[in-house]
Amino acid sequence: MRRERSGWKAARLITAFLLLLLLHFETSLVAAQSPRSSSPWKTLSGVPPLVVAKGGFSGLFPDSSDFAYQFTKDASSPDTISWCDVQLTKDGIGLCLSDIKLDNCTNISEIFPDGKKSYVINGASTMGWFSVDYDDRSLSNVFVIQGIQSRTDKFDGSNFTILHPQDVDSLVKPAPLWLNVQHDLFYSEHNLSIRNYILSLSKNIPVSYISSPEVLFLSSLASRFKKTKTKLFFRFLDEEVREPSTNETYGSLLKNLTFIRTFASGILVPKQYIWPVTADLYLQPRTSVVSNAHKAGLQIYASGFVNDAVLSYNYSYDPLAEVLSFVDNVDSDVDGIVTDFPITASAAIGCYSHSSKNNSGKGNPVIISHNGASGVYPDCTDLAYQQAVEDGADIIDCPVQLTQDGIPICMSSINLMDTTNVAASELRSRSSVVPQVQSTLGVFTFNFTWEEIQKNLKPVITNPEIIYRLSRNPRNKNSGSYMKLSDFLTFSKSKALSGILITIEDAAFYAEHIGYSVIDSVIGALKDSGYSNQTIQPVMIQSSNSSVLVKLKQQTSYKLVYKLDEFISDVDKSSLSNIKNFANAVSVSKQSIYPTSQLFITGQTDLVKSLQSAGLAVYVYLFRNEFVYQPWDFFSDPTVEINSYVQAIGIDGIITDYPATAARYMRNSCLKLGRRQPNYMKPVSGGQLLGVLAAFPPALAPMPILDATDIIEPPLPAVSSRPLNTDSAAAPPTPSRALPCTLASSFQFLAMLVGIALL
């Protein structure tokens, strides 16, 4: 029996290559290309790239589930192509399942606990549950589940039955259907023919695209689909992997695209074929693969686009920026994008391509940096501020701290442990516990002169999601220099900004325990820099302490911003009146607007509406690009999140670590369309996913309503006289208030050092 099967396989190979030889002479090596000079798109035909939804909207719902396909139709561009990975049952029925190992994408191991087997697939022994061991009927009680652990499993209990290609077609029609055949050779070895299945299927439903990484399989279909609208795509795997029927590597086949053209009308390549990345995840120069494919008359689609993975650091965790690098080029664009998140690719193509950076997009809401472009460079450094300006921030910010010699500097934390390398420097000996600031060990700005900070400390980029192994721009993690407030003001005045934001915290502590008035220091620096008598760049000063703003209201005419640093659901009338007495604007947290439980939005508050009704501008913090920072409802896309806060909530300002993402949003062409906006630009309504969850997340305790008692504070204390201290290396100027390092705090300090070493 084995000898007969081997002979049949050899005959099939010979027949296929004879067919390829005939096709080689019958097919033009280079297809005629339509004139593209009048089109902004540099695709093969000059039309916009298409979006292929791999397994539907599989970035959120289980791959190949009915929710995934239906949501693709509802939320993406109308012509989005739906992808189905075809697997065969032992009775020859096709299934749409993302993996040949069913235990990776279904609950089959629970239904058939004894069904685990081992097969050789592409030369490798593989253990698991396989469709070839079950007929279609026996799989009717097996359900599709989320196969990627980093994605939510909250939809797994929705009992998504396994779909057939016919089911998918009925869900997405009239949108096109793409069938991907990954393991034809494996099924052939089990006396199953995907070729015959697809030929039979195509008589009943329209199949627009068929892809495979196997030359033999596609060549066997070439003559049958030659005069139809069905397009065959050869799928390239990693360059060093060998294609099973030719035994050539995919990298070698890439050099012979004229051969591929004899049996396919397009190629599907991993995205790194076009934009390769270094081992440390930075982009290398763009290759010529796209233009080479077009010269050979082949369409080229790129695959591997996901929002919830570490991208090249050049994209700053912005998946839309990555898609644009493939579809918005001056020379050549890919013809399609295969993605788990079709809404991102749809928006990139439909709203963000071909938008000029000269179109500033300035308006409402304003874009406010958070410690400069702190997602790209260390907080509050000259490079972070320069990047924020280049990226399109309307307003750049300086959180003020004071040094031992009373110089106001821009530093995001009073504790140098948070933003510098002090833990690894000789200055770590000045660590202490200052209970008025924090209950844990720290090394504080007021323990050092400005000269000491400049000469001895290096900036360290903040990595707020390091618990998920998400780092920011590691090549520049120590780049840049810190700035005095006066330097920041000089820098700002030379830029085309809409204003500046200065943040003052710990004013009472500085006055009572350190002997400095941070308010007087800020007012003096603004006056010395000429900001007190100009209107071109308005000054905003922010604080979470009403006492600070009350004093500033008495002494200045600057715009004042009250920062609400707790989660609240609304503001009562008395507190609104109080805030209006000392502030022009309020900054609030995202959680106070879209409360979440287990990263699902549970609703939407009226907080912004209440504040704006009182004439207060509302700035919202904090926007970050890292995908773990967005609720599932925003599809791991920071642009979707921004869009919802702008269109659905109507905020007045975006406070962000990544001004470039917000600035690009403000330039998108779809904002001008009003009600004619495409579905993929519609804002997310709070709690939309709760209705399709199999099990609701735990209910949140009600967030409080802000009242007057939460706002009213006693006046700031008078500035104490400073003790005489000529030793710049001394402990804090108020040693009686600062606790020395105890044995426990020493262990805590060592733990910090270990943590920093692991970053």
Stockholm file with secondary structure:
# STOCKHOLM 1.0

chainA/1-759         MRRERSGWKAARLITAFLLLLLLHFETSLVAAQSPRSSSPWKTLSGVPPLVVAKGGFSGLFPDSSDFAYQFTKDASSPDTISWCDVQLTKDGIGLCLSDIKLDNCTNISEIFPDGKKSYVINGASTMGWFSVDYDDRSLSNVFVIQGIQSRTDKFDGSNFTILHPQDVDSLVKPAPLWLNVQHDLFYSEHNLSIRNYILSLSKNIPVSYISSPEVLFLSSLASRFKKTKTKLFFRFLDEEVREPSTNETYGSLLKNLTFIRTFASGILVPKQYIWPVTADLYLQPRTSVVSNAHKAGLQIYASGFVNDAVLSYNYSYDPLAEVLSFVDNVDSDVDGIVTDFPITASAAIGCYSHSSKNNSGKGNPVIISHNGASGVYPDCTDLAYQQAVEDGADIIDCPVQLTQDGIPICMSSINLMDTTNVAASELRSRSSVVPQVQSTLGVFTFNFTWEEIQKNLKPVITNPEIIYRLSRNPRNKNSGSYMKLSDFLTFSKSKALSGILITIEDAAFYAEHIGYSVIDSVIGALKDSGYSNQTIQPVMIQSSNSSVLVKLKQQTSYKLVYKLDEFISDVDKSSLSNIKNFANAVSVSKQSIYPTSQLFITGQTDLVKSLQSAGLAVYVYLFRNEFVYQPWDFFSDPTVEINSYVQAIGIDGIITDYPATAARYMRNSCLKLGRRQPNYMKPVSGGQLLGVLAAFPPALAPMPILDATDIIEPPLPAVSSRPLNTDSAAAPPTPSRALPCTLASSFQFLAMLVGIALL
#=GR chainA/1-759 SS CHHHHHHHHHHHHHHHHHHHHHHHHHSCSSCCCCCCTTCSCCSSSSSCCEEEEETTTTTTSCTTCHHHHHHHHHHSCTTCEEEEEEEECTTSCEEECSCSBGGGTBSHHHHSTTCCEEEEETTEEEEECBGGGSCTGGGTTCEECCCCTTSCCTTGGGCEECBCHHHHHHHHTTSCEEEECSCHHHHHTTTCCHHHHHHHHTTTSCCCEEEESCHHHHHHHHHHHTTSSCEEEEECCCTTSBCTTTCCBHHHHTTCHHHHTTTCSEEEEEGGGTSCBCTTSCBCCCCSHHHHHHHTTCEEEEEEECSSSCCCGGGTTCHHHHHHHHHSCSSCCCSEEEESCHHHHHHIIIIITTCCTTSCCCSSSEEEEBTTBTTTSSTTBHHHHHHHHHHTCSEEEEEEEECTTCCEEECSCSBGGGTBSGGGSGGGGGCBBCTTTCSSCBCBGGGSCHHHHHHHCCBCCCCTTGGGTCCCCGGGTTCSCBCBHHHHHHHHHTSCCSEEEEEECCHHHIIIIICCCHHHHHHHHHHHTTGGGCCSSCEEEEESCHHHHHHHHHHCCCEEEEECCSCCSEECHHHHHHHHHHCSEEEEEGGGTSCEETTEECCCCSHHHHHHHTTCEEEEEEECCCGGGSCGGGTTCHHHHHHHIIIIICCSEEEESCHHHHHHHHHCGGGGGGGGCCGGGSCCCTTTTGGGCSSCCCCCCCCCEECGGGTCCCCCCCCCCCCCCCCTTSSCSCTTTSBCCCHHHHHHHHHHHHHHHHC
#=GC SS_cons         CHHHHHHHHHHHHHHHHHHHHHHHHHSCSSCCCCCCTTCSCCSSSSSCCEEEEETTTTTTSCTTCHHHHHHHHHHSCTTCEEEEEEEECTTSCEEECSCSBGGGTBSHHHHSTTCCEEEEETTEEEEECBGGGSCTGGGTTCEECCCCTTSCCTTGGGCEECBCHHHHHHHHTTSCEEEECSCHHHHHTTTCCHHHHHHHHTTTSCCCEEEESCHHHHHHHHHHHTTSSCEEEEECCCTTSBCTTTCCBHHHHTTCHHHHTTTCSEEEEEGGGTSCBCTTSCBCCCCSHHHHHHHTTCEEEEEEECSSSCCCGGGTTCHHHHHHHHHSCSSCCCSEEEESCHHHHHHIIIIITTCCTTSCCCSSSEEEEBTTBTTTSSTTBHHHHHHHHHHTCSEEEEEEEECTTCCEEECSCSBGGGTBSGGGSGGGGGCBBCTTTCSSCBCBGGGSCHHHHHHHCCBCCCCTTGGGTCCCCGGGTTCSCBCBHHHHHHHHHTSCCSEEEEEECCHHHIIIIICCCHHHHHHHHHHHTTGGGCCSSCEEEEESCHHHHHHHHHHCCCEEEEECCSCCSEECHHHHHHHHHHCSEEEEEGGGTSCEETTEECCCCSHHHHHHHTTCEEEEEEECCCGGGSCGGGTTCHHHHHHHIIIIICCSEEEESCHHHHHHHHHCGGGGGGGGCCGGGSCCCTTTTGGGCSSCCCCCCCCCEECGGGTCCCCCCCCCCCCCCCCTTSSCSCTTTSBCCCHHHHHHHHHHHHHHHHC
//
